[in-house]
Amino acid sequence: MYRFVSRLELRQQLNWTHHDAQFVCKAEVPRISSFVRQEVTLNVLHAPVFTKQYYEDALVVGESRIISLVAPANPAVLSYAWSRDAAGDVTLTSADGVMNLTSVGREDAGWYRLEATNALGSATARLHVDVLYGPESVRVTSALVAPGQDAELRCEADAHPAPSDDAGLFICRVDNGVGPPVLATAALRVMPEAMTHPPPRQTP
């Protein structure tokens, strides 16, 4: 009695993305319609891994946000530690990588650092928080000029994002001392650069 043995080997360099992947080995003899099948689920041990090195989020002053970043790891992550890049002090240690920003102020803007650790190592990701706020500390300059000279009046304000230097609402007040002054408003809008230039002609 003869016995035939067929053998097939698969060699592959594994990384963290192969964890829980399933491989199927199937041997079939079509002539007699017989086959055997074996499934294998990989258990790849690896340190924590963040899918991106840098993350970003934007909030308006006074808003609150729950920020959650998760690093795949096997075995599971033991701890997450948040800290501010500027100071380096740990602000929050949690088991799930969640940081709760409550009623943010301008001082909360900047870079944050998150470190995830398990028994095999650690990984670090950085988060940039951008805090937006409306115009503050408006400063208006006056001018005294001789007849016929040009006058420059400036209106400045602290805001983020920065207000446009050109677009806005302008108010003209006319007063000659007779009767009440008259006010008129005009809006200046700046077209996007793409609209100020015609599209290039396409050659046939």
Buried (B, 14 or more C-beta within 10 A) or exposed (E): EEEEEEEEEEEEEEEBEBBEEEEEEEEEEEEEEEEEEEEEEEEEEBBBBBEEEEBEEEBEBEEEEEBEBBBBBBEEBEBBBBBBEEEEEEEBEBEEBBBEBEEBEEEBBBBBBBBBBBEEEBBBBBBBBEBBBEEEEEEEEEEEEEEEEEEEEEEEEBBBEEBEEEEEEEEEEEEEEEEEEEEEEEEEEEEEEEEEEEEEEEEE
